[in-house]
Amino acid sequence: MAKNSNDDETKDGLDNKKPFVSASDFSVPIIDFAGVHADALSREGIVEKIKDAAEKWGMFQVINHGVPLTVLEEIKDRVIRFHEEDTEVKKSYFSRDYTKTFNYFNSFEREDLSVGNWRDSFACYMAPDLPNPEDLPVACRDAMIILLGPCEEVRWFDR
């Protein structure tokens, strides 16, 4: 009887091997803003952590940023409201022009925006210049304007 090469893999237990690295070995970097206004050295340390996380991970979580939970919840509700908007409203914000304050992205169903999915997203650029409220969608305008206050406090990171 011919030997199946897959038999060796199963016999050797290759399908029972544990990965060298598991998902639990990774966590999104957390940047603590608690000392951001303390002194120049603290600020420099936070800036370095942001650079490192952005280069190695492409994302990070910020804690002690001063944005009240109520504001964050309101923004989340307004983001949902934007994504529930009529297709034509969302299409009016679809752009790859990064000079615009607000861009809606739908990279896979550009022509068919009738169904939203996890690939639907938007970006609102708050720095280096604050956006004109008229450039923001009505569905999330008020919440974004409320967020401008806390953003203004940390805007100097861009400078």
C-alpha positions as protocol buffer text, in pm:
chain_id: "A"
residue {
  index: 1
  type: MET
  ca { x: 0 y: 0 z: 0 }
}
residue {
  index: 2
  type: ALA
  ca { x: 132 y: 340 z: -97 }
}
residue {
  index: 3
  type: LYS
  ca { x: 224 y: 568 z: 186 }
}
residue {
  index: 4
  type: ASN
  ca { x: 38 y: 900 z: 199 }
}
residue {
  index: 5
  type: SER
  ca { x: 268 y: 1194 z: 276 }
}
residue {
  index: 6
  type: ASN
  ca { x: -13 y: 1343 z: 486 }
}
residue {
  index: 7
  type: ASP
  ca { x: 6 y: 1036 z: 712 }
}
residue {
  index: 8
  type: ASP
  ca { x: 355 y: 1139 z: 823 }
}
residue {
  index: 9
  type: GLU
  ca { x: 235 y: 1487 z: 915 }
}
residue {
  index: 10
  type: THR
  ca { x: -51 y: 1348 z: 1119 }
}
residue {
  index: 11
  type: LYS
  ca { x: 167 y: 1078 z: 1274 }
}
residue {
  index: 12
  type: ASP
  ca { x: 430 y: 1337 z: 1368 }
}
residue {
  index: 13
  type: GLY
  ca { x: 157 y: 1546 z: 1526 }
}
residue {
  index: 14
  type: LEU
  ca { x: 204 y: 1850 z: 1304 }
}
residue {
  index: 15
  type: ASP
  ca { x: -166 y: 1923 z: 1318 }
}
residue {
  index: 16
  type: ASN
  ca { x: -138 y: 1921 z: 1699 }
}
residue {
  index: 17
  type: LYS
  ca { x: 155 y: 2161 z: 1719 }
}
residue {
  index: 18
  type: LYS
  ca { x: 103 y: 2488 z: 1897 }
}
residue {
  index: 19
  type: PRO
  ca { x: 193 y: 2809 z: 1717 }
}
residue {
  index: 20
  type: PHE
  ca { x: 518 y: 2972 z: 1820 }
}
residue {
  index: 21
  type: VAL
  ca { x: 330 y: 3292 z: 1894 }
}
residue {
  index: 22
  type: SER
  ca { x: -31 y: 3316 z: 1998 }
}
residue {
  index: 23
  type: ALA
  ca { x: -274 y: 3604 z: 1967 }
}
residue {
  index: 24
  type: SER
  ca { x: -262 y: 3643 z: 2345 }
}
residue {
  index: 25
  type: ASP
  ca { x: 106 y: 3744 z: 2311 }
}
residue {
  index: 26
  type: PHE
  ca { x: -1 y: 4065 z: 2140 }
}
residue {
  index: 27
  type: SER
  ca { x: -180 y: 4369 z: 2271 }
}
residue {
  index: 28
  type: VAL
  ca { x: -242 y: 4710 z: 2123 }
}
residue {
  index: 29
  type: PRO
  ca { x: -1 y: 4962 z: 2277 }
}
residue {
  index: 30
  type: ILE
  ca { x: -157 y: 5186 z: 2540 }
}
residue {
  index: 31
  type: ILE
  ca { x: -34 y: 5546 z: 2561 }
}
residue {
  index: 32
  type: ASP
  ca { x: -106 y: 5724 z: 2889 }
}
residue {
  index: 33
  type: PHE
  ca { x: -154 y: 6100 z: 2853 }
}
residue {
  index: 34
  type: ALA
  ca { x: -164 y: 6157 z: 3230 }
}
residue {
  index: 35
  type: GLY
  ca { x: 174 y: 6334 z: 3233 }
}
residue {
  index: 36
  type: VAL
  ca { x: 143 y: 6513 z: 2901 }
}
residue {
  index: 37
  type: HIS
  ca { x: 129 y: 6858 z: 3062 }
}
residue {
  index: 38
  type: ALA
  ca { x: 371 y: 6783 z: 3347 }
}
residue {
  index: 39
  type: ASP
  ca { x: 699 y: 6884 z: 3180 }
}
residue {
  index: 40
  type: ALA
  ca { x: 896 y: 6866 z: 2856 }
}
residue {
  index: 41
  type: LEU
  ca { x: 1056 y: 6533 z: 2946 }
}
residue {
  index: 42
  type: SER
  ca { x: 719 y: 6367 z: 3009 }
}
residue {
  index: 43
  type: ARG
  ca { x: 585 y: 6508 z: 2684 }
}
residue {
  index: 44
  type: GLU
  ca { x: 888 y: 6383 z: 2490 }
}
residue {
  index: 45
  type: GLY
  ca { x: 843 y: 6036 z: 2639 }
}
residue {
  index: 46
  type: ILE
  ca { x: 478 y: 6028 z: 2531 }
}
residue {
  index: 47
  type: VAL
  ca { x: 568 y: 6149 z: 2181 }
}
residue {
  index: 48
  type: GLU
  ca { x: 828 y: 5870 z: 2154 }
}
residue {
  index: 49
  type: LYS
  ca { x: 571 y: 5611 z: 2262 }
}
residue {
  index: 50
  type: ILE
  ca { x: 329 y: 5739 z: 1998 }
}
residue {
  index: 51
  type: LYS
  ca { x: 598 y: 5725 z: 1727 }
}
residue {
  index: 52
  type: ASP
  ca { x: 700 y: 5374 z: 1830 }
}
residue {
  index: 53
  type: ALA
  ca { x: 341 y: 5244 z: 1838 }
}
residue {
  index: 54
  type: ALA
  ca { x: 257 y: 5408 z: 1506 }
}
residue {
  index: 55
  type: GLU
  ca { x: 567 y: 5263 z: 1336 }
}
residue {
  index: 56
  type: LYS
  ca { x: 543 y: 4912 z: 1480 }
}
residue {
  index: 57
  type: TRP
  ca { x: 167 y: 4866 z: 1514 }
}
residue {
  index: 58
  type: GLY
  ca { x: -3 y: 5135 z: 1308 }
}
residue {
  index: 59
  type: MET
  ca { x: -242 y: 5196 z: 1598 }
}
residue {
  index: 60
  type: PHE
  ca { x: -255 y: 5256 z: 1971 }
}
residue {
  index: 61
  type: GLN
  ca { x: -502 y: 5330 z: 2249 }
}
residue {
  index: 62
  type: VAL
  ca { x: -484 y: 5655 z: 2441 }
}
residue {
  index: 63
  type: ILE
  ca { x: -590 y: 5671 z: 2806 }
}
residue {
  index: 64
  type: ASN
  ca { x: -622 y: 5969 z: 3040 }
}
residue {
  index: 65
  type: HIS
  ca { x: -676 y: 6193 z: 2736 }
}
residue {
  index: 66
  type: GLY
  ca { x: -934 y: 6415 z: 2903 }
}
residue {
  index: 67
  type: VAL
  ca { x: -1221 y: 6344 z: 2662 }
}
residue {
  index: 68
  type: PRO
  ca { x: -1526 y: 6268 z: 2879 }
}
residue {
  index: 69
  type: LEU
  ca { x: -1693 y: 5930 z: 2834 }
}
residue {
  index: 70
  type: THR
  ca { x: -2022 y: 6107 z: 2752 }
}
residue {
  index: 71
  type: VAL
  ca { x: -1854 y: 6274 z: 2454 }
}
residue {
  index: 72
  type: LEU
  ca { x: -1707 y: 5944 z: 2334 }
}
residue {
  index: 73
  type: GLU
  ca { x: -2049 y: 5774 z: 2362 }
}
residue {
  index: 74
  type: GLU
  ca { x: -2214 y: 6058 z: 2172 }
}
residue {
  index: 75
  type: ILE
  ca { x: -1956 y: 6033 z: 1895 }
}
residue {
  index: 76
  type: LYS
  ca { x: -2009 y: 5657 z: 1872 }
}
residue {
  index: 77
  type: ASP
  ca { x: -2387 y: 5709 z: 1843 }
}
residue {
  index: 78
  type: ARG
  ca { x: -2337 y: 5973 z: 1573 }
}
residue {
  index: 79
  type: VAL
  ca { x: -2096 y: 5752 z: 1378 }
}
residue {
  index: 80
  type: ILE
  ca { x: -2363 y: 5482 z: 1376 }
}
residue {
  index: 81
  type: ARG
  ca { x: -2616 y: 5742 z: 1262 }
}
residue {
  index: 82
  type: PHE
  ca { x: -2388 y: 5846 z: 975 }
}
residue {
  index: 83
  type: HIS
  ca { x: -2350 y: 5485 z: 859 }
}
residue {
  index: 84
  type: GLU
  ca { x: -2729 y: 5446 z: 868 }
}
residue {
  index: 85
  type: GLU
  ca { x: -2770 y: 5749 z: 639 }
}
residue {
  index: 86
  type: ASP
  ca { x: -2915 y: 5722 z: 291 }
}
residue {
  index: 87
  type: THR
  ca { x: -2671 y: 5594 z: 32 }
}
residue {
  index: 88
  type: GLU
  ca { x: -2671 y: 5924 z: -157 }
}
residue {
  index: 89
  type: VAL
  ca { x: -2571 y: 6117 z: 155 }
}
residue {
  index: 90
  type: LYS
  ca { x: -2274 y: 5888 z: 216 }
}
residue {
  index: 91
  type: LYS
  ca { x: -2175 y: 5898 z: -152 }
}
residue {
  index: 92
  type: SER
  ca { x: -2145 y: 6275 z: -131 }
}
residue {
  index: 93
  type: TYR
  ca { x: -1857 y: 6227 z: 117 }
}
residue {
  index: 94
  type: PHE
  ca { x: -1682 y: 5947 z: -73 }
}
residue {
  index: 95
  type: SER
  ca { x: -1336 y: 6070 z: -165 }
}
residue {
  index: 96
  type: ARG
  ca { x: -968 y: 5982 z: -174 }
}
residue {
  index: 97
  type: ASP
  ca { x: -881 y: 6351 z: -162 }
}
residue {
  index: 98
  type: TYR
  ca { x: -693 y: 6375 z: 167 }
}
residue {
  index: 99
  type: THR
  ca { x: -700 y: 6753 z: 160 }
}
residue {
  index: 100
  type: LYS
  ca { x: -1069 y: 6733 z: 248 }
}
residue {
  index: 101
  type: THR
  ca { x: -1168 y: 6748 z: 613 }
}
residue {
  index: 102
  type: PHE
  ca { x: -1404 y: 6451 z: 596 }
}
residue {
  index: 103
  type: ASN
  ca { x: -1368 y: 6141 z: 377 }
}
residue {
  index: 104
  type: TYR
  ca { x: -1596 y: 5840 z: 354 }
}
residue {
  index: 105
  type: PHE
  ca { x: -1432 y: 5514 z: 246 }
}
residue {
  index: 106
  type: ASN
  ca { x: -1596 y: 5209 z: 98 }
}
residue {
  index: 107
  type: SER
  ca { x: -1308 y: 5037 z: -76 }
}
residue {
  index: 108
  type: PHE
  ca { x: -1484 y: 4728 z: -205 }
}
residue {
  index: 109
  type: GLU
  ca { x: -1834 y: 4833 z: -302 }
}
residue {
  index: 110
  type: ARG
  ca { x: -1774 y: 5179 z: -444 }
}
residue {
  index: 111
  type: GLU
  ca { x: -2070 y: 5160 z: -677 }
}
residue {
  index: 112
  type: ASP
  ca { x: -2304 y: 4967 z: -448 }
}
residue {
  index: 113
  type: LEU
  ca { x: -2337 y: 5153 z: -121 }
}
residue {
  index: 114
  type: SER
  ca { x: -2676 y: 4999 z: -41 }
}
residue {
  index: 115
  type: VAL
  ca { x: -2532 y: 4770 z: 226 }
}
residue {
  index: 116
  type: GLY
  ca { x: -2278 y: 4875 z: 486 }
}
residue {
  index: 117
  type: ASN
  ca { x: -2012 y: 4643 z: 620 }
}
residue {
  index: 118
  type: TRP
  ca { x: -1698 y: 4654 z: 830 }
}
residue {
  index: 119
  type: ARG
  ca { x: -1504 y: 4806 z: 542 }
}
residue {
  index: 120
  type: ASP
  ca { x: -1716 y: 5121 z: 554 }
}
residue {
  index: 121
  type: SER
  ca { x: -1534 y: 5391 z: 746 }
}
residue {
  index: 122
  type: PHE
  ca { x: -1463 y: 5759 z: 749 }
}
residue {
  index: 123
  type: ALA
  ca { x: -1184 y: 5988 z: 851 }
}
residue {
  index: 124
  type: CYS
  ca { x: -1219 y: 6334 z: 994 }
}
residue {
  index: 125
  type: TYR
  ca { x: -898 y: 6532 z: 1009 }
}
residue {
  index: 126
  type: MET
  ca { x: -877 y: 6754 z: 1317 }
}
residue {
  index: 127
  type: ALA
  ca { x: -517 y: 6869 z: 1276 }
}
residue {
  index: 128
  type: PRO
  ca { x: -321 y: 7067 z: 1197 }
}
residue {
  index: 129
  type: ASP
  ca { x: -624 y: 7285 z: 1128 }
}
residue {
  index: 130
  type: LEU
  ca { x: -962 y: 7236 z: 1289 }
}
residue {
  index: 131
  type: PRO
  ca { x: -1238 y: 7149 z: 1041 }
}
residue {
  index: 132
  type: ASN
  ca { x: -1508 y: 7386 z: 928 }
}
residue {
  index: 133
  type: PRO
  ca { x: -1831 y: 7249 z: 1081 }
}
residue {
  index: 134
  type: GLU
  ca { x: -2005 y: 7292 z: 745 }
}
residue {
  index: 135
  type: ASP
  ca { x: -1767 y: 7031 z: 598 }
}
residue {
  index: 136
  type: LEU
  ca { x: -1889 y: 6765 z: 841 }
}
residue {
  index: 137
  type: PRO
  ca { x: -2196 y: 6545 z: 784 }
}
residue {
  index: 138
  type: VAL
  ca { x: -2505 y: 6663 z: 968 }
}
residue {
  index: 139
  type: ALA
  ca { x: -2545 y: 6318 z: 1130 }
}
residue {
  index: 140
  type: CYS
  ca { x: -2225 y: 6357 z: 1331 }
}
residue {
  index: 141
  type: ARG
  ca { x: -2151 y: 6731 z: 1313 }
}
residue {
  index: 142
  type: ASP
  ca { x: -2258 y: 6825 z: 1667 }
}
residue {
  index: 143
  type: ALA
  ca { x: -2060 y: 6546 z: 1831 }
}
residue {
  index: 144
  type: MET
  ca { x: -1750 y: 6626 z: 1627 }
}
residue {
  index: 145
  type: ILE
  ca { x: -1776 y: 6994 z: 1723 }
}
residue {
  index: 146
  type: ILE
  ca { x: -1798 y: 6891 z: 2090 }
}
residue {
  index: 147
  type: LEU
  ca { x: -1482 y: 6682 z: 2039 }
}
residue {
  index: 148
  type: LEU
  ca { x: -1297 y: 6984 z: 1902 }
}
residue {
  index: 149
  type: GLY
  ca { x: -1251 y: 7123 z: 2255 }
}
residue {
  index: 150
  type: PRO
  ca { x: -1044 y: 6830 z: 2384 }
}
residue {
  index: 151
  type: CYS
  ca { x: -865 y: 6803 z: 2048 }
}
residue {
  index: 152
  type: GLU
  ca { x: -761 y: 7166 z: 2072 }
}
residue {
  index: 153
  type: GLU
  ca { x: -594 y: 7090 z: 2407 }
}
residue {
  index: 154
  type: VAL
  ca { x: -362 y: 6827 z: 2257 }
}
residue {
  index: 155
  type: ARG
  ca { x: -321 y: 6989 z: 1914 }
}
residue {
  index: 156
  type: TRP
  ca { x: 25 y: 7109 z: 2005 }
}
residue {
  index: 157
  type: PHE
  ca { x: 150 y: 6752 z: 1950 }
}
residue {
  index: 158
  type: ASP
  ca { x: 142 y: 6839 z: 1580 }
}
residue {
  index: 159
  type: ARG
  ca { x: 372 y: 7134 z: 1623 }
}
